[in-house]
Amino acid sequence: MKKIKELVHNHPVRVAAWVSSTVVLVVTAVSPDIDPNAAVIFVLSTLGLGEYAQRVENKKTAAAKE
């Protein structure tokens, strides 16, 4: 449990991107009305933007520590 808390504390944007992507994939699997192509596009864009935002935050944190 401690490792999970550390992960969430150190990488909140990445975790949020993964959680939102997982929700979209589960909803797409459960509901046949949702276009799977749109879901895949959303998931990939969410993960990409989450990764980019986390890297920006990491750079700001590293700069503040110097």
N, CA, C and O atoms as a Tripos MOL2 file, in Angstrom:
@<TRIPOS>MOLECULE
protein
  264   263    66     0     0
PROTEIN
NO_CHARGES

@<TRIPOS>ATOM
      1 N           0.8210   -1.1970    0.0000 N.3       1 MET1
      2 CA          0.0000    0.0000    0.0000 C.3       1 MET1
      3 C           0.8620    1.2570    0.0000 C.2       1 MET1
      4 O           0.5010    2.2600   -0.6160 O.2       1 MET1
      5 N           2.0050    1.2060    0.6930 N.am      2 LYS2
      6 CA          2.8850    2.3650    0.7660 C.3       2 LYS2
      7 C           3.4390    2.7100   -0.6190 C.2       2 LYS2
      8 O           3.5650    3.8850   -0.9640 O.2       2 LYS2
      9 N           3.7690    1.6880   -1.4070 N.am      3 LYS3
     10 CA          4.2950    1.9310   -2.7510 C.3       3 LYS3
     11 C           3.2510    2.5800   -3.6490 C.2       3 LYS3
     12 O           3.5810    3.4260   -4.4810 O.2       3 LYS3
     13 N           1.9930    2.1860   -3.4840 N.am      4 ILE4
     14 CA          0.9220    2.7890   -4.2760 C.3       4 ILE4
     15 C           0.7640    4.2570   -3.9090 C.2       4 ILE4
     16 O           0.5990    5.1010   -4.7890 O.2       4 ILE4
     17 N           0.8130    4.5670   -2.6170 N.am      5 LYS5
     18 CA          0.7060    5.9560   -2.1840 C.3       5 LYS5
     19 C           1.8690    6.7890   -2.7210 C.2       5 LYS5
     20 O           1.6740    7.9290   -3.1420 O.2       5 LYS5
     21 N           3.0700    6.2250   -2.7060 N.am      6 GLU6
     22 CA          4.2390    6.9310   -3.2410 C.3       6 GLU6
     23 C           4.0900    7.1690   -4.7390 C.2       6 GLU6
     24 O           4.4270    8.2430   -5.2370 O.2       6 GLU6
     25 N           3.5850    6.1690   -5.4570 N.am      7 LEU7
     26 CA          3.3760    6.3120   -6.8930 C.3       7 LEU7
     27 C           2.3920    7.4350   -7.1850 C.2       7 LEU7
     28 O           2.6450    8.2800   -8.0440 O.2       7 LEU7
     29 N           1.2770    7.4440   -6.4750 N.am      8 VAL8
     30 CA          0.2690    8.4870   -6.6830 C.3       8 VAL8
     31 C           0.8280    9.8580   -6.3070 C.2       8 VAL8
     32 O           0.5520   10.8490   -6.9840 O.2       8 VAL8
     33 N           1.6040    9.9170   -5.2430 N.am      9 HIS9
     34 CA          2.1760   11.1950   -4.8110 C.3       9 HIS9
     35 C           3.2260   11.7040   -5.8030 C.2       9 HIS9
     36 O           3.2890   12.9020   -6.0760 O.2       9 HIS9
     37 N           4.0390   10.8100   -6.3360 N.am     10 ASN10
     38 CA          5.1250   11.2130   -7.2390 C.3      10 ASN10
     39 C           4.6790   11.4100   -8.6800 C.2      10 ASN10
     40 O           5.3140   12.1600   -9.4210 O.2      10 ASN10
     41 N           3.6000   10.7550   -9.0890 N.am     11 HIS11
     42 CA          3.1540   10.8130  -10.4840 C.3      11 HIS11
     43 C           1.6400   10.9850  -10.5870 C.2      11 HIS11
     44 O           0.9760   10.1390  -11.1850 O.2      11 HIS11
     45 N           1.0760   12.0530  -10.0250 N.am     12 PRO12
     46 CA         -0.3830   12.1770  -10.0010 C.3      12 PRO12
     47 C          -1.0190   12.3080  -11.3790 C.2      12 PRO12
     48 O          -2.1110   11.7900  -11.6100 O.2      12 PRO12
     49 N          -0.3460   12.9940  -12.2930 N.am     13 VAL13
     50 CA         -0.9360   13.2000  -13.6180 C.3      13 VAL13
     51 C          -0.9420   11.8920  -14.4000 C.2      13 VAL13
     52 O          -1.9150   11.5850  -15.0890 O.2      13 VAL13
     53 N           0.1330   11.1250  -14.2980 N.am     14 ARG14
     54 CA          0.1680    9.8250  -14.9820 C.3      14 ARG14
     55 C          -0.9130    8.8970  -14.4360 C.2      14 ARG14
     56 O          -1.5860    8.2040  -15.1990 O.2      14 ARG14
     57 N          -1.0760    8.8840  -13.1380 N.am     15 VAL15
     58 CA         -2.0920    8.0180  -12.5250 C.3      15 VAL15
     59 C          -3.4880    8.4400  -12.9790 C.2      15 VAL15
     60 O          -4.3180    7.5870  -13.2900 O.2      15 VAL15
     61 N          -3.7520    9.7310  -13.0200 N.am     16 ALA16
     62 CA         -5.0610   10.2190  -13.4680 C.3      16 ALA16
     63 C          -5.3250    9.8250  -14.9190 C.2      16 ALA16
     64 O          -6.4440    9.4510  -15.2680 O.2      16 ALA16
     65 N          -4.3020    9.9090  -15.7590 N.am     17 ALA17
     66 CA         -4.4550    9.5230  -17.1650 C.3      17 ALA17
     67 C          -4.7700    8.0350  -17.2830 C.2      17 ALA17
     68 O          -5.6320    7.6440  -18.0690 O.2      17 ALA17
     69 N          -4.0780    7.2090  -16.5100 N.am     18 TRP18
     70 CA         -4.3260    5.7660  -16.5570 C.3      18 TRP18
     71 C          -5.7210    5.4320  -16.0370 C.2      18 TRP18
     72 O          -6.4000    4.5730  -16.6000 O.2      18 TRP18
     73 N          -6.1500    6.0940  -14.9800 N.am     19 VAL19
     74 CA         -7.4790    5.8180  -14.4200 C.3      19 VAL19
     75 C          -8.5640    6.2140  -15.4190 C.2      19 VAL19
     76 O          -9.4940    5.4420  -15.6550 O.2      19 VAL19
     77 N          -8.4600    7.3930  -16.0030 N.am     20 SER20
     78 CA         -9.4860    7.8220  -16.9580 C.3      20 SER20
     79 C          -9.4920    6.9310  -18.1870 C.2      20 SER20
     80 O         -10.5550    6.6410  -18.7360 O.2      20 SER20
     81 N          -8.3230    6.4940  -18.6250 N.am     21 SER21
     82 CA         -8.2570    5.5910  -19.7780 C.3      21 SER21
     83 C          -8.8770    4.2430  -19.4610 C.2      21 SER21
     84 O          -9.5620    3.6570  -20.2990 O.2      21 SER21
     85 N          -8.6400    3.7540  -18.2630 N.am     22 THR22
     86 CA         -9.2190    2.4730  -17.8610 C.3      22 THR22
     87 C         -10.7360    2.5600  -17.8040 C.2      22 THR22
     88 O         -11.4300    1.6320  -18.2200 O.2      22 THR22
     89 N         -11.2490    3.6610  -17.2930 N.am     23 VAL23
     90 CA        -12.7010    3.8470  -17.2290 C.3      23 VAL23
     91 C         -13.2960    3.8300  -18.6400 C.2      23 VAL23
     92 O         -14.3260    3.1970  -18.8730 O.2      23 VAL23
     93 N         -12.6550    4.5150  -19.5680 N.am     24 VAL24
     94 CA        -13.1630    4.5500  -20.9500 C.3      24 VAL24
     95 C         -13.1460    3.1520  -21.5630 C.2      24 VAL24
     96 O         -14.1000    2.7590  -22.2350 O.2      24 VAL24
     97 N         -12.0740    2.4030  -21.3380 N.am     25 LEU25
     98 CA        -12.0060    1.0530  -21.8940 C.3      25 LEU25
     99 C         -13.0710    0.1360  -21.3000 C.2      25 LEU25
    100 O         -13.6660   -0.6690  -22.0170 O.2      25 LEU25
    101 N         -13.3120    0.2510  -20.0100 N.am     26 VAL26
    102 CA        -14.3410   -0.5770  -19.3670 C.3      26 VAL26
    103 C         -15.7220   -0.2010  -19.8780 C.2      26 VAL26
    104 O         -16.5310   -1.0780  -20.1820 O.2      26 VAL26
    105 N         -15.9970    1.0870  -19.9730 N.am     27 VAL27
    106 CA        -17.3040    1.5370  -20.4690 C.3      27 VAL27
    107 C         -17.4990    1.0860  -21.9140 C.2      27 VAL27
    108 O         -18.5970    0.6740  -22.2890 O.2      27 VAL27
    109 N         -16.4570    1.1590  -22.7220 N.am     28 THR28
    110 CA        -16.5540    0.7160  -24.1090 C.3      28 THR28
    111 C         -16.8330   -0.7810  -24.1880 C.2      28 THR28
    112 O         -17.6000   -1.2290  -25.0400 O.2      28 THR28
    113 N         -16.2160   -1.5480  -23.3070 N.am     29 ALA29
    114 CA        -16.4430   -2.9920  -23.3090 C.3      29 ALA29
    115 C         -17.8620   -3.3390  -22.8590 C.2      29 ALA29
    116 O         -18.4420   -4.3180  -23.3290 O.2      29 ALA29
    117 N         -18.4150   -2.5480  -21.9600 N.am     30 VAL30
    118 CA        -19.7410   -2.8290  -21.4070 C.3      30 VAL30
    119 C         -20.8500   -2.3230  -22.3260 C.2      30 VAL30
    120 O         -21.8780   -2.9820  -22.4860 O.2      30 VAL30
    121 N         -20.6420   -1.1630  -22.9250 N.am     31 SER31
    122 CA        -21.6780   -0.5430  -23.7480 C.3      31 SER31
    123 C         -21.3350   -0.6820  -25.2290 C.2      31 SER31
    124 O         -20.3310   -0.1350  -25.6850 O.2      31 SER31
    125 N         -22.1500   -1.4000  -25.9740 N.am     32 PRO32
    126 CA        -21.8700   -1.5670  -27.3970 C.3      32 PRO32
    127 C         -22.1820   -0.3160  -28.2300 C.2      32 PRO32
    128 O         -21.8240   -0.2560  -29.4070 O.2      32 PRO32
    129 N         -22.8420    0.6770  -27.6310 N.am     33 ASP33
    130 CA        -23.2060    1.8830  -28.3680 C.3      33 ASP33
    131 C         -22.0240    2.8120  -28.6080 C.2      33 ASP33
    132 O         -22.0820    3.6660  -29.4930 O.2      33 ASP33
    133 N         -20.9690    2.6610  -27.8440 N.am     34 ILE34
    134 CA        -19.8120    3.5500  -27.9570 C.3      34 ILE34
    135 C         -18.8850    3.0370  -29.0530 C.2      34 ILE34
    136 O         -18.5600    1.8510  -29.1120 O.2      34 ILE34
    137 N         -18.4710    3.9550  -29.9140 N.am     35 ASP35
    138 CA        -17.5670    3.6070  -31.0070 C.3      35 ASP35
    139 C         -16.1890    3.2570  -30.4530 C.2      35 ASP35
    140 O         -15.5590    4.0940  -29.8070 O.2      35 ASP35
    141 N         -15.7090    2.0390  -30.6930 N.am     36 PRO36
    142 CA        -14.4010    1.6520  -30.1540 C.3      36 PRO36
    143 C         -13.2510    2.4860  -30.7140 C.2      36 PRO36
    144 O         -12.2610    2.7170  -30.0200 O.2      36 PRO36
    145 N         -13.3720    2.9350  -31.9520 N.am     37 ASN37
    146 CA        -12.3130    3.7700  -32.5270 C.3      37 ASN37
    147 C         -12.1830    5.0890  -31.7750 C.2      37 ASN37
    148 O         -11.0740    5.5520  -31.5090 O.2      37 ASN37
    149 N         -13.3110    5.6880  -31.4360 N.am     38 ALA38
    150 CA        -13.2810    6.9350  -30.6740 C.3      38 ALA38
    151 C         -12.7040    6.6950  -29.2840 C.2      38 ALA38
    152 O         -11.9750    7.5350  -28.7590 O.2      38 ALA38
    153 N         -13.0280    5.5540  -28.6920 N.am     39 ALA39
    154 CA        -12.4990    5.2340  -27.3640 C.3      39 ALA39
    155 C         -10.9850    5.0730  -27.4110 C.2      39 ALA39
    156 O         -10.2850    5.5580  -26.5220 O.2      39 ALA39
    157 N         -10.4750    4.4030  -28.4300 N.am     40 VAL40
    158 CA         -9.0300    4.2110  -28.5610 C.3      40 VAL40
    159 C          -8.3340    5.5530  -28.7640 C.2      40 VAL40
    160 O          -7.2810    5.8000  -28.1760 O.2      40 VAL40
    161 N          -8.9070    6.4080  -29.5790 N.am     41 ILE41
    162 CA         -8.3300    7.7460  -29.7900 C.3      41 ILE41
    163 C          -8.3040    8.5160  -28.4730 C.2      41 ILE41
    164 O          -7.3050    9.1620  -28.1550 O.2      41 ILE41
    165 N          -9.3880    8.4530  -27.7070 N.am     42 PHE42
    166 CA         -9.4360    9.1410  -26.4240 C.3      42 PHE42
    167 C          -8.3840    8.5940  -25.4670 C.2      42 PHE42
    168 O          -7.6880    9.3590  -24.8010 O.2      42 PHE42
    169 N          -8.2710    7.2800  -25.4000 N.am     43 VAL43
    170 CA         -7.3070    6.6580  -24.4940 C.3      43 VAL43
    171 C          -5.8830    7.0670  -24.8550 C.2      43 VAL43
    172 O          -5.1100    7.4580  -23.9810 O.2      43 VAL43
    173 N          -5.5370    6.9820  -26.1220 N.am     44 LEU44
    174 CA         -4.1770    7.3340  -26.5340 C.3      44 LEU44
    175 C          -3.8700    8.8120  -26.2920 C.2      44 LEU44
    176 O          -2.7720    9.1590  -25.8550 O.2      44 LEU44
    177 N          -4.8370    9.6760  -26.5760 N.am     45 SER45
    178 CA         -4.5940   11.1010  -26.3490 C.3      45 SER45
    179 C          -4.5000   11.4080  -24.8580 C.2      45 SER45
    180 O          -3.6830   12.2330  -24.4470 O.2      45 SER45
    181 N          -5.3130   10.7630  -24.0570 N.am     46 THR46
    182 CA         -5.2640   10.9770  -22.6100 C.3      46 THR46
    183 C          -3.9280   10.5320  -22.0390 C.2      46 THR46
    184 O          -3.3230   11.2450  -21.2390 O.2      46 THR46
    185 N          -3.4670    9.3600  -22.4460 N.am     47 LEU47
    186 CA         -2.1810    8.8700  -21.9510 C.3      47 LEU47
    187 C          -1.0310    9.7600  -22.4220 C.2      47 LEU47
    188 O          -0.1110   10.0460  -21.6570 O.2      47 LEU47
    189 N          -1.0840   10.1890  -23.6600 N.am     48 GLY48
    190 CA         -0.0280   11.0650  -24.1890 C.3      48 GLY48
    191 C           0.0020   12.4070  -23.4790 C.2      48 GLY48
    192 O           1.0700   12.8890  -23.1010 O.2      48 GLY48
    193 N          -1.1580   13.0100  -23.2990 N.am     49 LEU49
    194 CA         -1.2100   14.3040  -22.6080 C.3      49 LEU49
    195 C          -0.8290   14.1580  -21.1410 C.2      49 LEU49
    196 O          -0.1850   15.0430  -20.5770 O.2      49 LEU49
    197 N          -1.2160   13.0610  -20.5250 N.am     50 GLY50
    198 CA         -0.8400   12.8230  -19.1320 C.3      50 GLY50
    199 C           0.6630   12.7000  -18.9760 C.2      50 GLY50
    200 O           1.2450   13.2550  -18.0440 O.2      50 GLY50
    201 N           1.2860   11.9770  -19.8840 N.am     51 GLU51
    202 CA          2.7430   11.8140  -19.8360 C.3      51 GLU51
    203 C           3.4440   13.1570  -20.0450 C.2      51 GLU51
    204 O           4.3920   13.4860  -19.3320 O.2      51 GLU51
    205 N           2.9770   13.9230  -21.0190 N.am     52 TYR52
    206 CA          3.5820   15.2350  -21.2890 C.3      52 TYR52
    207 C           3.4360   16.1580  -20.0730 C.2      52 TYR52
    208 O           4.3980   16.8080  -19.6630 O.2      52 TYR52
    209 N           2.2350   16.2100  -19.5060 N.am     53 ALA53
    210 CA          1.9990   17.0850  -18.3510 C.3      53 ALA53
    211 C           2.8460   16.6700  -17.1610 C.2      53 ALA53
    212 O           3.3520   17.5260  -16.4350 O.2      53 ALA53
    213 N           3.0100   15.3630  -16.9480 N.am     54 GLN54
    214 CA          3.8260   14.9010  -15.8240 C.3      54 GLN54
    215 C           5.2820   15.2850  -16.0220 C.2      54 GLN54
    216 O           5.9550   15.6650  -15.0630 O.2      54 GLN54
    217 N           5.7780   15.1940  -17.2450 N.am     55 ARG55
    218 CA          7.1760   15.5780  -17.5050 C.3      55 ARG55
    219 C           7.3900   17.0720  -17.2650 C.2      55 ARG55
    220 O           8.4290   17.4800  -16.7460 O.2      55 ARG55
    221 N           6.4080   17.8810  -17.6440 N.am     56 VAL56
    222 CA          6.5010   19.3210  -17.3930 C.3      56 VAL56
    223 C           6.5390   19.5850  -15.8930 C.2      56 VAL56
    224 O           7.3410   20.3890  -15.4180 O.2      56 VAL56
    225 N           5.6770   18.9120  -15.1540 N.am     57 GLU57
    226 CA          5.6570   19.0850  -13.6930 C.3      57 GLU57
    227 C           6.9660   18.6090  -13.0630 C.2      57 GLU57
    228 O           7.4690   19.2390  -12.1320 O.2      57 GLU57
    229 N           7.5160   17.5150  -13.5590 N.am     58 ASN58
    230 CA          8.7850   17.0180  -13.0280 C.3      58 ASN58
    231 C           9.9190   18.0190  -13.2700 C.2      58 ASN58
    232 O          10.7740   18.2090  -12.4060 O.2      58 ASN58
    233 N           9.9250   18.6560  -14.4370 N.am     59 LYS59
    234 CA         10.9510   19.6720  -14.7310 C.3      59 LYS59
    235 C          10.8110   20.8680  -13.8000 C.2      59 LYS59
    236 O          11.8110   21.3980  -13.3150 O.2      59 LYS59
    237 N           9.5740   21.2970  -13.5470 N.am     60 LYS60
    238 CA          9.3560   22.4250  -12.6520 C.3      60 LYS60
    239 C           9.7970   22.0840  -11.2280 C.2      60 LYS60
    240 O          10.3930   22.9080  -10.5340 O.2      60 LYS60
    241 N           9.5010   20.8780  -10.8140 N.am     61 THR61
    242 CA          9.9110   20.4450   -9.4680 C.3      61 THR61
    243 C          11.4250   20.3860   -9.3550 C.2      61 THR61
    244 O          11.9980   20.8320   -8.3610 O.2      61 THR61
    245 N          12.0690   19.8360  -10.3710 N.am     62 ALA62
    246 CA         13.5430   19.7430  -10.3500 C.3      62 ALA62
    247 C          14.1710   21.1380  -10.3550 C.2      62 ALA62
    248 O          15.1710   21.3700   -9.6760 O.2      62 ALA62
    249 N          13.5900   22.0610  -11.1130 N.am     63 ALA63
    250 CA         14.1180   23.4140  -11.1580 C.3      63 ALA63
    251 C          13.9350   24.1290   -9.8050 C.2      63 ALA63
    252 O          14.7880   24.9120   -9.3870 O.2      63 ALA63
    253 N          12.8340   23.8500   -9.1450 N.am     64 ALA64
    254 CA         12.5810   24.4750   -7.8430 C.3      64 ALA64
    255 C          13.5300   23.9670   -6.7660 C.2      64 ALA64
    256 O          13.8270   24.6870   -5.8130 O.2      64 ALA64
    257 N          14.0030   22.7460   -6.9080 N.am     65 LYS65
    258 CA         14.8970   22.1610   -5.9260 C.3      65 LYS65
    259 C          16.3220   22.6920   -6.0780 C.2      65 LYS65
    260 O          17.1190   22.6170   -5.1430 O.2      65 LYS65
    261 N          16.6340   23.2180   -7.2330 N.am     66 GLU66
    262 CA         18.0120   23.7170   -7.4630 C.3      66 GLU66
    263 C          18.2450   25.0660   -6.8350 C.2      66 GLU66
    264 O          19.3420   25.6140   -6.9390 O.2      66 GLU66
@<TRIPOS>BOND
     1     1     2 1
     2     2     3 1
     3     3     4 2
     4     3     5 am
     5     5     6 1
     6     6     7 1
     7     7     8 2
     8     7     9 am
     9     9    10 1
    10    10    11 1
    11    11    12 2
    12    11    13 am
    13    13    14 1
    14    14    15 1
    15    15    16 2
    16    15    17 am
    17    17    18 1
    18    18    19 1
    19    19    20 2
    20    19    21 am
    21    21    22 1
    22    22    23 1
    23    23    24 2
    24    23    25 am
    25    25    26 1
    26    26    27 1
    27    27    28 2
    28    27    29 am
    29    29    30 1
    30    30    31 1
    31    31    32 2
    32    31    33 am
    33    33    34 1
    34    34    35 1
    35    35    36 2
    36    35    37 am
    37    37    38 1
    38    38    39 1
    39    39    40 2
    40    39    41 am
    41    41    42 1
    42    42    43 1
    43    43    44 2
    44    43    45 am
    45    45    46 1
    46    46    47 1
    47    47    48 2
    48    47    49 am
    49    49    50 1
    50    50    51 1
    51    51    52 2
    52    51    53 am
    53    53    54 1
    54    54    55 1
    55    55    56 2
    56    55    57 am
    57    57    58 1
    58    58    59 1
    59    59    60 2
    60    59    61 am
    61    61    62 1
    62    62    63 1
    63    63    64 2
    64    63    65 am
    65    65    66 1
    66    66    67 1
    67    67    68 2
    68    67    69 am
    69    69    70 1
    70    70    71 1
    71    71    72 2
    72    71    73 am
    73    73    74 1
    74    74    75 1
    75    75    76 2
    76    75    77 am
    77    77    78 1
    78    78    79 1
    79    79    80 2
    80    79    81 am
    81    81    82 1
    82    82    83 1
    83    83    84 2
    84    83    85 am
    85    85    86 1
    86    86    87 1
    87    87    88 2
    88    87    89 am
    89    89    90 1
    90    90    91 1
    91    91    92 2
    92    91    93 am
    93    93    94 1
    94    94    95 1
    95    95    96 2
    96    95    97 am
    97    97    98 1
    98    98    99 1
    99    99   100 2
   100    99   101 am
   101   101   102 1
   102   102   103 1
   103   103   104 2
   104   103   105 am
   105   105   106 1
   106   106   107 1
   107   107   108 2
   108   107   109 am
   109   109   110 1
   110   110   111 1
   111   111   112 2
   112   111   113 am
   113   113   114 1
   114   114   115 1
   115   115   116 2
   116   115   117 am
   117   117   118 1
   118   118   119 1
   119   119   120 2
   120   119   121 am
   121   121   122 1
   122   122   123 1
   123   123   124 2
   124   123   125 am
   125   125   126 1
   126   126   127 1
   127   127   128 2
   128   127   129 am
   129   129   130 1
   130   130   131 1
   131   131   132 2
   132   131   133 am
   133   133   134 1
   134   134   135 1
   135   135   136 2
   136   135   137 am
   137   137   138 1
   138   138   139 1
   139   139   140 2
   140   139   141 am
   141   141   142 1
   142   142   143 1
   143   143   144 2
   144   143   145 am
   145   145   146 1
   146   146   147 1
   147   147   148 2
   148   147   149 am
   149   149   150 1
   150   150   151 1
   151   151   152 2
   152   151   153 am
   153   153   154 1
   154   154   155 1
   155   155   156 2
   156   155   157 am
   157   157   158 1
   158   158   159 1
   159   159   160 2
   160   159   161 am
   161   161   162 1
   162   162   163 1
   163   163   164 2
   164   163   165 am
   165   165   166 1
   166   166   167 1
   167   167   168 2
   168   167   169 am
   169   169   170 1
   170   170   171 1
   171   171   172 2
   172   171   173 am
   173   173   174 1
   174   174   175 1
   175   175   176 2
   176   175   177 am
   177   177   178 1
   178   178   179 1
   179   179   180 2
   180   179   181 am
   181   181   182 1
   182   182   183 1
   183   183   184 2
   184   183   185 am
   185   185   186 1
   186   186   187 1
   187   187   188 2
   188   187   189 am
   189   189   190 1
   190   190   191 1
   191   191   192 2
   192   191   193 am
   193   193   194 1
   194   194   195 1
   195   195   196 2
   196   195   197 am
   197   197   198 1
   198   198   199 1
   199   199   200 2
   200   199   201 am
   201   201   202 1
   202   202   203 1
   203   203   204 2
   204   203   205 am
   205   205   206 1
   206   206   207 1
   207   207   208 2
   208   207   209 am
   209   209   210 1
   210   210   211 1
   211   211   212 2
   212   211   213 am
   213   213   214 1
   214   214   215 1
   215   215   216 2
   216   215   217 am
   217   217   218 1
   218   218   219 1
   219   219   220 2
   220   219   221 am
   221   221   222 1
   222   222   223 1
   223   223   224 2
   224   223   225 am
   225   225   226 1
   226   226   227 1
   227   227   228 2
   228   227   229 am
   229   229   230 1
   230   230   231 1
   231   231   232 2
   232   231   233 am
   233   233   234 1
   234   234   235 1
   235   235   236 2
   236   235   237 am
   237   237   238 1
   238   238   239 1
   239   239   240 2
   240   239   241 am
   241   241   242 1
   242   242   243 1
   243   243   244 2
   244   243   245 am
   245   245   246 1
   246   246   247 1
   247   247   248 2
   248   247   249 am
   249   249   250 1
   250   250   251 1
   251   251   252 2
   252   251   253 am
   253   253   254 1
   254   254   255 1
   255   255   256 2
   256   255   257 am
   257   257   258 1
   258   258   259 1
   259   259   260 2
   260   259   261 am
   261   261   262 1
   262   262   263 1
   263   263   264 2
@<TRIPOS>SUBSTRUCTURE
     1 MET1         2 RESIDUE 1 A MET
     2 LYS2         6 RESIDUE 1 A LYS
     3 LYS3        10 RESIDUE 1 A LYS
     4 ILE4        14 RESIDUE 1 A ILE
     5 LYS5        18 RESIDUE 1 A LYS
     6 GLU6        22 RESIDUE 1 A GLU
     7 LEU7        26 RESIDUE 1 A LEU
     8 VAL8        30 RESIDUE 1 A VAL
     9 HIS9        34 RESIDUE 1 A HIS
    10 ASN10       38 RESIDUE 1 A ASN
    11 HIS11       42 RESIDUE 1 A HIS
    12 PRO12       46 RESIDUE 1 A PRO
    13 VAL13       50 RESIDUE 1 A VAL
    14 ARG14       54 RESIDUE 1 A ARG
    15 VAL15       58 RESIDUE 1 A VAL
    16 ALA16       62 RESIDUE 1 A ALA
    17 ALA17       66 RESIDUE 1 A ALA
    18 TRP18       70 RESIDUE 1 A TRP
    19 VAL19       74 RESIDUE 1 A VAL
    20 SER20       78 RESIDUE 1 A SER
    21 SER21       82 RESIDUE 1 A SER
    22 THR22       86 RESIDUE 1 A THR
    23 VAL23       90 RESIDUE 1 A VAL
    24 VAL24       94 RESIDUE 1 A VAL
    25 LEU25       98 RESIDUE 1 A LEU
    26 VAL26      102 RESIDUE 1 A VAL
    27 VAL27      106 RESIDUE 1 A VAL
    28 THR28      110 RESIDUE 1 A THR
    29 ALA29      114 RESIDUE 1 A ALA
    30 VAL30      118 RESIDUE 1 A VAL
    31 SER31      122 RESIDUE 1 A SER
    32 PRO32      126 RESIDUE 1 A PRO
    33 ASP33      130 RESIDUE 1 A ASP
    34 ILE34      134 RESIDUE 1 A ILE
    35 ASP35      138 RESIDUE 1 A ASP
    36 PRO36      142 RESIDUE 1 A PRO
    37 ASN37      146 RESIDUE 1 A ASN
    38 ALA38      150 RESIDUE 1 A ALA
    39 ALA39      154 RESIDUE 1 A ALA
    40 VAL40      158 RESIDUE 1 A VAL
    41 ILE41      162 RESIDUE 1 A ILE
    42 PHE42      166 RESIDUE 1 A PHE
    43 VAL43      170 RESIDUE 1 A VAL
    44 LEU44      174 RESIDUE 1 A LEU
    45 SER45      178 RESIDUE 1 A SER
    46 THR46      182 RESIDUE 1 A THR
    47 LEU47      186 RESIDUE 1 A LEU
    48 GLY48      190 RESIDUE 1 A GLY
    49 LEU49      194 RESIDUE 1 A LEU
    50 GLY50      198 RESIDUE 1 A GLY
    51 GLU51      202 RESIDUE 1 A GLU
    52 TYR52      206 RESIDUE 1 A TYR
    53 ALA53      210 RESIDUE 1 A ALA
    54 GLN54      214 RESIDUE 1 A GLN
    55 ARG55      218 RESIDUE 1 A ARG
    56 VAL56      222 RESIDUE 1 A VAL
    57 GLU57      226 RESIDUE 1 A GLU
    58 ASN58      230 RESIDUE 1 A ASN
    59 LYS59      234 RESIDUE 1 A LYS
    60 LYS60      238 RESIDUE 1 A LYS
    61 THR61      242 RESIDUE 1 A THR
    62 ALA62      246 RESIDUE 1 A ALA
    63 ALA63      250 RESIDUE 1 A ALA
    64 ALA64      254 RESIDUE 1 A ALA
    65 LYS65      258 RESIDUE 1 A LYS
    66 GLU66      262 RESIDUE 1 A GLU
